[in-house]
Amino acid sequence: MLTVDVTSLSDGIHQLEFSPSAEEAALDPTTFRDVHVEAELQCHRDRILVKLWATATAELTCDRTLQSYDEHVEGDYSLLFGPPSMVGQEGEEFEEVRPFLPSDQEIDLTDVVRDTLLLSLPQRQIAPGAEEEPIDQEFGTPDEEEEEPIDPRWDELRKLRDDNSTEENP
């Protein structure tokens, strides 16, 4: 969990940096690594505005080649922890309001970091250089390389196929 102890923070702006593991950020450790979070906390009497920037390296599978590759992903998000009366209201500088009571001793940023990184993954995952690789447009074995059927019962069907193809192409 990515929690910030707010009991020792005075009013004003505070810069924090985290390098949590993928598990601590509630991310899949087989996909994400090198997670880094920078957060700016603007603390006031009864509210804290959090602006965070999250980066990570994600191991993705290319949609064209099905090969694994690493991609740097990053995203930012702002949210306000404020009195319950503010929850549900929209402001100009923040996108979301979460409840923050005077008795709260910490704020949890785990789901915000997780969602920010997951939303920064590209929808079309193309490895570097994969755009230039040709795409096969024909599948199966070519007609010239057909092998003789193992079962002799197929001979009669082959004759029918061959007769139809000669009738179509006189």
N, C-alpha and C positions, 0 to 999 in steps of 0.2 A: 504494500500500500504506500502511496505517496501522500503523506500527511505533512502539514506544516504546523508547527507549534506557534500559536499566535499570542500566547500569554506574555512572552518577553518582547513582543514588537511594540514599539512606540508609534505615535501618530507620525505619518510621513511616508516616504517612498523607501522601499527595501528591495534590493536585488538578491535573488537566490538562484543557485544552480544545483541541479541534481544530475546524477548519472546512474539511474536505477537499472536494475536488471530487467529483462523483458517480463519475467514473472511478477516483479514488484509493480510494473505498469499494467498488469493484467493482459499482457500480449503473449502470443504464441512464441515460445523461445526457439522453435524450429524455423520460424520466419523472420523474427526481428532480433537484432543485436545492436550494440553500440547506441543505446538510447541515451539522449541528452536533452535536458529540459532547462530552459532559462525562464525565470518568472520574475515579474515586477509586481510587487504588492504595494498598493496605495492604501495605507491604513488611515482610517478616520475613526471617530468615536465609536460608532455602532455598525460600521460597514468596512468591507475590504474589497477593493477592486483588484482583480488578478488579471494580468496580461501575460500569457505564456507562449513560448516558442518551443516547439518540440521537434527533434530530428532523430533519425534512426537509419540503419541500413536494413533493407528488407530483401530477403531471398525470394525471388519471384520465378514463375515459370512462363517462358515466352509463349505467346499465343500462336506464333507462326512455326516455331521450330521445336517446341516442347522441351527446350533446354533451360536449365536453371541459370539465373544470373542475379547479380546484386544491383540494387538500385537505392540511391540516397533519397529518402523521403523526408519532407518537413512540412510543418503547418503551424498556424498560430490561432489563438482563441482568447477571447476575453469574457470574463464573467464577474458578477458582483455577488458577494456574500453580504446580505443585508438583513434588516429586521423583517420578520414574517409579513408585515404589512406591505412591503415592497414586492414580495414574490408575485409573479404574474404580470407585473407592469413592465413595459418596455422603455428603455432609455436610449439616448443617442450614442453613448460611448460603449455600451456593453450589450451583449446579445442575450444574456441569460441572468436571472436572479435566483440565488439559492438562499434558503433561510440561514441566518446567523444570529444566535442568541447571545446575550451578554455573558452567559455562563459557559459558552463553548470555548474549549481550550485549543482546538486544532481545526483545520479545514482539510478536507480530503480532495486531492486533485487527480486521483487515480483514473476515474472514468473519463475525465476531461482529456488527460494525456492520451489514454487509450483511443478514444474516439477521434481525436485530432490526427493521430498517426494512421489509423485505419481509413479515415476519409481522405488522407493524402495519397493513398495508393492509386496508381493510374488504373483506369478501367480497361484500357487496352494495353496489355503488358507485352511490349516488344523489346527484345534484347538488342543491345547495340549491334549494328551490322546486319540484323535479321531482315530489314526491309529490302536489302539487295539480293537476298537468297531467292532462287527460283522456287515456285510452288508447283508441285506435281499436279497435273490436270488429267492424267490418264492413270487408271488403276487396273490391276489385274495383269494377266500375262498377255502379250501380243498374240494375235491369231496365228502368225507364222510359227510360233514356238509351241503349238499345241502338241501334247503328247498323245500317243494312242491310248484309248481307254483300256483299263484293265479288264473290264467286264465285256465280253463279246456281244452282250445284248444291246450295247450302245451303238453298234454298227448300223442297225436299222434306223435309229434316230439320226445318226450322222448323215446317212444317205438322204433322208427326208430334208434335212437342213441344206445339204449341198444342192439338191434338186430345186428347192425354193430360191436359193441365191442365183442359180443359173437362169431361172425363169424371170427373175426381176432384172437381170443384167444381160439381155440377149446380145 
